[in-house]
Amino acid sequence: MFFFPDPTKFAASFWRNALALSETAQASREVILRRGTIIGAAARDPMRADYAELGLMGFEKARAFSLSGVSLLADWAALREDCIAQGRDFAALAIAGRAPTPADMLRLGARGLRIASGASLAFGRALAPIHKTASANRRRLSRG
């Protein structure tokens, strides 16, 4: 039969992603403001600049976005087969010259939800290293 994902898990994943994205945006805003001050101070007085913090700026971003990209590529590879099968089914139905059967609709609906759920989970996993880094930076910079 068809594997039909739980729609409540998809909804929960969607809202977790929205919350994490919002938190990441807020943390990023605060980190950018604080680091802007550090950069400005370094420009005004290079001898007393916070070179440890200045050195972290590029490395942390590169690491977080690299981890995010690797996660996303792995998840996209897993979603690929369902997307190809969905396209084949739609094309076959388009040229069949008949209305879709209930079995066709169930198969397309189940696969569509599986694709949407997989994409939502993939987004959450890809956002995780960026969210973690931005949140950690916000906590660390707010102490100083």
Backbone as numpy.savetxt, mean C-alpha at the origin, in Angstrom:
# Nx Ny Nz CAx CAy CAz Cx Cy Cz
-15.61 -26.23 -6.33 -16.44 -25.04 -6.33 -15.57 -23.79 -6.33
-16.16 -22.66 -6.09 -15.45 -21.38 -6.13 -15.02 -20.98 -4.73
-13.85 -20.41 -4.66 -13.41 -19.81 -3.40 -13.98 -18.41 -3.36
-14.88 -18.15 -2.43 -15.52 -16.85 -2.32 -15.02 -16.18 -1.04
-14.20 -15.14 -1.15 -13.66 -14.50 0.05 -14.75 -13.86 0.90
-14.44 -13.72 2.16 -15.37 -13.10 3.10 -15.40 -11.59 2.84
-16.56 -11.03 2.45 -16.63 -9.59 2.16 -16.33 -8.72 3.37
-16.56 -9.23 4.58 -16.27 -8.42 5.77 -14.76 -8.25 5.95
-13.99 -9.26 5.55 -12.53 -9.14 5.62 -12.04 -8.10 4.63
-12.67 -8.06 3.45 -12.31 -7.05 2.46 -12.61 -5.66 3.01
-13.79 -5.48 3.59 -14.18 -4.18 4.15 -13.23 -3.77 5.26
-12.88 -4.72 6.15 -11.96 -4.42 7.24 -10.59 -4.03 6.70
-10.13 -4.74 5.69 -8.84 -4.43 5.07 -8.86 -3.03 4.46
-9.96 -2.71 3.79 -10.10 -1.40 3.17 -10.00 -0.29 4.22
-10.71 -0.44 5.33 -10.70 0.60 6.37 -9.38 0.66 7.11
-8.74 -0.50 7.33 -7.39 -0.49 7.94 -6.43 0.28 7.06
-6.53 0.05 5.74 -5.66 0.76 4.80 -5.92 2.26 4.83
-7.19 2.64 4.88 -7.53 4.06 4.91 -6.98 4.72 6.17
-7.11 4.04 7.30 -6.58 4.58 8.55 -5.06 4.69 8.51
-4.39 3.64 8.03 -2.93 3.66 7.94 -2.45 4.74 6.98
-3.16 4.93 5.88 -2.79 5.97 4.93 -2.94 7.35 5.55
-4.02 7.55 6.29 -4.24 8.83 6.97 -3.15 9.08 8.02
-2.84 8.05 8.80 -1.78 8.19 9.82 -0.43 8.47 9.17
-0.16 7.81 8.04 1.10 8.02 7.34 1.19 9.46 6.82
0.10 9.97 6.29 0.09 11.35 5.79 0.33 12.34 6.92
-0.32 12.13 8.06 -0.14 13.04 9.20 1.28 12.95 9.74
1.79 11.73 9.89 3.16 11.57 10.39 4.15 12.20 9.41
3.94 12.00 8.13 4.83 12.56 7.11 4.84 14.08 7.18
3.67 14.66 7.36 3.58 16.12 7.47 4.42 16.62 8.65
4.26 15.97 9.79 5.01 16.39 10.98 6.51 16.19 10.79
6.90 15.07 10.19 8.32 14.78 9.97 8.91 15.80 8.99
8.20 16.12 7.94 8.68 17.10 6.97 8.87 18.47 7.63
7.92 18.87 8.45 8.06 20.16 9.14 9.27 20.16 10.07
9.44 19.10 10.84 10.58 19.04 11.77 11.90 18.95 11.03
11.93 18.16 9.99 13.18 18.03 9.25 13.48 19.29 8.44
12.46 19.98 8.03 12.69 21.27 7.36 13.42 22.23 8.28
13.06 22.22 9.54 13.74 23.05 10.54 15.20 22.62 10.68
15.44 21.31 10.70 16.80 20.78 10.82 17.64 21.17 9.60
17.05 21.09 8.43 17.76 21.46 7.20 18.06 22.96 7.21
17.07 23.76 7.62 17.30 25.21 7.69 18.40 25.56 8.67
18.42 24.89 9.82 19.48 25.15 10.81 20.84 24.75 10.25
20.90 23.65 9.52 22.16 23.21 8.92 22.65 24.21 7.87
21.73 24.80 7.13 22.11 25.78 6.11 22.65 27.04 6.76
22.05 27.42 7.89 22.49 28.64 8.58 23.81 28.44 9.34
24.00 27.24 9.92 25.19 26.99 10.72 25.67 25.56 10.49
26.40 25.32 9.40 26.82 23.97 9.05 27.70 23.29 10.10
28.39 24.07 10.91 29.27 23.48 11.92 28.49 22.81 13.05
27.26 23.24 13.28 26.46 22.65 14.36 25.25 21.87 13.82
25.33 21.47 12.59 24.22 20.75 11.96 24.07 19.35 12.56
22.87 18.86 12.50 22.55 17.51 12.97 22.78 16.53 11.81
24.05 16.18 11.61 24.40 15.34 10.46 23.88 13.91 10.61
23.69 13.46 11.82 23.11 12.12 12.02 21.70 12.09 11.43
20.91 13.09 11.76 19.54 13.16 11.24 19.54 13.43 9.74
20.40 14.32 9.29 20.47 14.60 7.86 20.84 13.35 7.06
21.71 12.51 7.64 22.12 11.29 6.96 21.03 10.24 6.89
20.11 10.26 7.85 19.02 9.29 7.87 17.94 9.57 6.83
17.79 10.82 6.47 16.64 11.22 5.64 16.50 10.42 4.36
17.54 10.33 3.60 17.47 9.60 2.32 17.45 8.10 2.52
18.27 7.60 3.44 18.36 6.16 3.66 17.02 5.59 4.11
16.37 6.21 5.06 15.10 5.69 5.57 14.03 5.64 4.48
13.96 6.69 3.69 12.97 6.70 2.61 13.26 5.60 1.59
14.52 5.49 1.18 14.89 4.48 0.18 14.58 3.08 0.70
14.87 2.81 1.96 14.60 1.49 2.52 13.10 1.20 2.57
12.33 2.15 3.08 10.88 1.94 3.21 10.22 1.73 1.84
10.58 2.55 0.88 9.97 2.43 -0.44 10.46 1.19 -1.18
11.69 0.76 -0.93 12.18 -0.49 -1.53 11.41 -1.69 -0.99
11.24 -1.74 0.34 10.47 -2.83 0.95 9.03 -2.82 0.43
8.48 -1.64 0.28 7.12 -1.50 -0.23 7.02 -2.04 -1.66
7.96 -1.68 -2.49 7.96 -2.12 -3.88 8.12 -3.62 -4.02
9.00 -4.22 -3.21 9.19 -5.67 -3.25 7.89 -6.37 -2.86
7.23 -5.87 -1.81 5.97 -6.45 -1.37 4.91 -6.35 -2.46
4.82 -5.19 -3.07 3.81 -4.97 -4.10 4.04 -5.88 -5.31
5.28 -6.01 -5.73 5.57 -6.88 -6.88 5.22 -8.33 -6.59
5.52 -8.80 -5.39 5.18 -10.18 -5.03 3.67 -10.39 -5.04
2.93 -9.43 -4.49 1.48 -9.56 -4.46 0.86 -9.44 -5.85
1.39 -8.57 -6.68 0.87 -8.43 -8.04 1.06 -9.73 -8.82
2.18 -10.40 -8.59 2.41 -11.66 -9.28 1.34 -12.67 -8.88
0.95 -12.68 -7.61 -0.08 -13.61 -7.15 -1.46 -13.25 -7.72
-1.74 -11.98 -7.90 -3.03 -11.54 -8.44 -3.14 -11.72 -9.96
-2.02 -11.84 -10.59 -1.97 -11.87 -12.05 -2.85 -12.97 -12.64
-2.76 -14.17 -12.10 -3.53 -15.30 -12.66 -5.02 -15.05 -12.59
-5.50 -14.52 -11.46 -6.93 -14.22 -11.35 -7.34 -13.13 -12.34
-6.50 -12.13 -12.51 -6.83 -11.05 -13.45 -6.89 -11.57 -14.89
-5.96 -12.43 -15.26 -5.96 -13.00 -16.61 -7.20 -13.87 -16.81
-7.51 -14.70 -15.81 -8.69 -15.56 -15.92 -9.97 -14.73 -16.01
-10.03 -13.64 -15.28 -11.21 -12.77 -15.32 -11.36 -12.16 -16.71
-10.27 -11.71 -17.27 -10.31 -11.15 -18.62 -10.75 -12.18 -19.66
-10.24 -13.39 -19.53 -10.64 -14.46 -20.45 -12.13 -14.76 -20.35
-12.62 -14.83 -19.10 -14.05 -15.10 -18.91 -14.92 -13.99 -19.50
-14.54 -12.75 -19.28 -15.32 -11.64 -19.84 -15.29 -11.68 -21.36
-14.12 -11.95 -21.93 -14.02 -12.03 -23.39 -14.86 -13.17 -23.94
-14.82 -14.32 -23.29 -15.61 -15.46 -23.74 -17.10 -15.16 -23.67
-17.52 -14.49 -22.60 -18.94 -14.12 -22.49 -19.33 -13.09 -23.54
-18.42 -12.20 -23.87 -18.73 -11.15 -24.84 -18.96 -11.73 -26.24
-18.27 -12.82 -26.56 -18.42 -13.39 -27.91 -19.34 -14.62 -27.92
-19.86 -15.02 -26.77 -20.68 -16.24 -26.67 -22.06 -16.07 -27.31
-22.55 -14.85 -27.36 -23.86 -14.63 -27.95 -25.00 -15.11 -27.07
-24.76 -15.17 -25.78 -25.81 -15.57 -24.83 -25.64 -14.79 -23.54
-26.67 -14.78 -22.76 -26.59 -14.12 -21.45 -25.76 -14.99 -20.50
-25.06 -14.37 -19.58 -24.30 -15.16 -18.61 -25.24 -16.02 -17.75
-24.80 -17.20 -17.44 -25.57 -18.10 -16.58 -25.32 -17.72 -15.12
-26.14 -18.21 -14.21 -25.85 -17.97 -12.79 -24.47 -18.47 -12.38
-24.05 -19.59 -12.95 -22.71 -20.10 -12.64 -21.63 -19.13 -13.14
-21.84 -18.55 -14.33 -20.91 -17.54 -14.85 -20.82 -16.35 -13.89
-21.98 -15.89 -13.47 -22.03 -14.72 -12.60 -21.36 -15.01 -11.25
-21.60 -16.20 -10.71 -20.99 -16.58 -9.44 -19.47 -16.64 -9.58
-18.99 -17.26 -10.67 -17.56 -17.38 -10.90 -16.92 -16.00 -11.05
-17.54 -15.13 -11.85 -17.00 -13.78 -12.06 -17.05 -12.96 -10.78
-18.15 -13.08 -10.04 -18.28 -12.33 -8.79 -17.28 -12.78 -7.74
-17.12 -14.09 -7.61 -16.17 -14.63 -6.62 -14.75 -14.20 -6.97
-14.40 -14.33 -8.25 -13.05 -13.95 -8.66 -12.85 -12.44 -8.53
-13.87 -11.66 -8.86 -13.76 -10.21 -8.72 -13.54 -9.79 -7.28
-14.24 -10.42 -6.36 -14.04 -10.11 -4.94 -12.67 -10.58 -4.48
-12.21 -11.73 -5.00 -10.88 -12.21 -4.65 -9.81 -11.24 -5.15
-10.01 -10.70 -6.34 -9.06 -9.72 -6.88 -9.07 -8.45 -6.04
-10.27 -7.95 -5.73 -10.38 -6.73 -4.91 -9.78 -6.94 -3.53
-10.07 -8.09 -2.91 -9.51 -8.38 -1.59 -8.00 -8.49 -1.66
-7.51 -9.19 -2.68 -6.06 -9.33 -2.83 -5.38 -8.00 -3.07
-6.01 -7.14 -3.85 -5.44 -5.81 -4.10 -5.42 -4.97 -2.83
-6.49 -5.06 -2.05 -6.55 -4.31 -0.79 -5.48 -4.79 0.19
-5.35 -6.11 0.30 -4.33 -6.66 1.19 -2.93 -6.30 0.69
-2.75 -6.32 -0.63 -1.45 -5.96 -1.21 -1.12 -4.50 -0.89
-2.10 -3.63 -1.00 -1.88 -2.22 -0.68 -1.48 -2.06 0.78
-2.18 -2.77 1.67 -1.86 -2.70 3.10 -0.44 -3.16 3.39
-0.04 -4.26 2.76 1.32 -4.77 2.98 2.36 -3.81 2.38
2.05 -3.20 1.24 2.99 -2.27 0.62 3.10 -0.98 1.42
2.00 -0.56 2.03 2.03 0.66 2.83 2.73 0.46 4.17
2.73 -0.76 4.69 3.23 -1.03 6.03 4.65 -0.50 6.30
5.65 -0.74 5.44 6.98 -0.22 5.77 7.06 1.31 5.73
6.26 1.93 4.87 6.25 3.39 4.80 5.57 3.95 6.04
4.46 3.36 6.43 3.73 3.77 7.64 4.62 3.61 8.87
5.28 2.46 8.96 6.15 2.18 10.11 7.29 3.21 10.22
7.91 3.51 9.10 9.03 4.46 9.09 8.56 5.87 9.43
7.47 6.31 8.81 6.96 7.67 9.08 6.53 7.80 10.53
5.86 6.78 11.06 5.41 6.83 12.46 6.59 6.83 13.42
7.59 6.00 13.15 8.79 5.96 14.00 9.53 7.29 13.95
9.63 7.88 12.77 10.30 9.18 12.65 9.54 10.26 13.44
8.23 10.23 13.35 7.43 11.22 14.08 7.68 11.09 15.58
7.65 9.86 16.09 7.89 9.65 17.52 9.29 10.11 17.91
10.29 9.72 17.13 11.68 10.07 17.45 11.91 11.58 17.39
11.39 12.21 16.35 11.62 13.65 16.18 10.81 14.48 17.16
9.70 13.96 17.65 8.89 14.73 18.61 9.56 14.73 19.98
10.44 13.78 20.25 11.18 13.75 21.53 12.28 14.80 21.57
12.81 15.14 20.40 13.99 16.02 20.35 13.69 17.46 20.26
